[in-house]
């Protein structure tokens, strides 16, 4: 049998795309823009799931102040309201970030995306602490 002609090059190895297993999650480092993206989705889901509680608290605050004080005096309710406050503020800040990214091509660059995601995290946490202290 004759050897292949020298002009034929061997095929390049195909790239390997590794699926992340549940056990790999502790070692996987997600970049900050990815964390902000996931937290944006989680905060939106929390707001959607607990809208009934916010509306119930609003109704209780308007109709019966004693019932509202009793309900809001529960530490678990305060903790849930604090989490919903963070959800609202983070969702708002991250939503503004995504709107800016939709409008500006410069905001899509790696450095700008990292900076804006850090700003979203800091601003949403600071606003949550400031407003949360007033509400607590």
N, C-alpha and C positions, 0 to 999 in steps of 0.2 A: 504494500500500500504506500502511496506517495504522501509526503508531508504536505500540509496546507501551504498555499502560496504565502510568501512573506507579507503581502499587502493586507492580509486579513488580520485585524486586531482582535484580541480576546474581548468578550463583552465586559463592561464595567460592572462591579458588584452593585446590586440594587440597594437603595437606602433602606435602613431598618427603622420602622416607626414602632416604638414601644408603647403598648397600652399600659396605663397606670393601674396597678392593682390596689385594692383597699389597703393592703399591708404597706404599700409604698407611700401612702399619703403623709405619714409622719416625716419622711425624709425628703419629700418633694417640696421645693421652694418656689412658691408662686410669686411672681413679681407684684409690686404694689398696685399697679393699674389692674391686674387681675383680681387682687383682693378687693379693691374698690368696686369692681364690676360684680363680683359675687355678693358683696354686702349690699349693693344697690338692689339686686334681685331679692335678697332675703328681707331687706327693709320694706320693699314693696309688698311682698307676701304677708309680712306681719301687719302692715297697715290694712291690707285687704281682709285678713282673717279677724282682726280685732276692731274693725270699724263699729261693730255692734256695741262693744264695750264703751267706746268713746261717745257714741250717740246716747247710750244709756246714762253715762255720767253727765252728759250735757243736759239731758232731760231732768235728771234728779237735781241738778244744780239750779235749774230754772223753776221747777215746780215745788220741790220740798227741800229746803235747806238742811233740815235736821236729818233727813234720809241721806243726803249727799255727804254731810259730815260723818255720819256713821259708816257709810260705804267707803269714803275716801280715807277714813281713819285706819282702815285695815292695811297693815304693812305690805301684804301681798298685792293689793290693788295699787298701792303707791309704786311698788317695784314694776308692775306691769305698765303703769302709766309712764314711768321713767323710761322703760324700754321702748314704748311707743313714741315717746318724745324723741329719743335717739333715732328711731326708725324714720320719723317724719323729717327731722333735720338732715340726716344723712341722705335720704332719698331726694330731698330738695337740692342739697349741695351737689350731689353726684349728677342729678338731672340737669342742673345748670352747666356742669362740666361737659356733659354729653352734648348739650345744645351748642356750646362753644366749639366743641370738636366737630360737630356737623357743619358749622359755618366756616371755620378756619382750617386751612391745610397745615399751617404751622403748628397748630395744637396737636396734630397727629404725629409729630416727630417724637422720637423716643424720649429725649430729654424733657420736652414740654409735657408729654403725657405723664412722666414720672413726677414732675413738679406739681402738676395740677392734681394728681391723685393724692400726693402728700398734703396739699392745701385742703382738699376735701376732707381728709381724715382729721386734720388739726382743727379746721373750722367747725366741722360737725360735732366733734367731741367738746370743744370749748363752749359752743352754744348750748349743748346738752347740759354741761355742768352748770353754766350760768343760769339757764332757765330752770333746770332741775332743782337747784338750791332754792330758788324763789318759790317753786311749787311745793317743795318738801316741807 
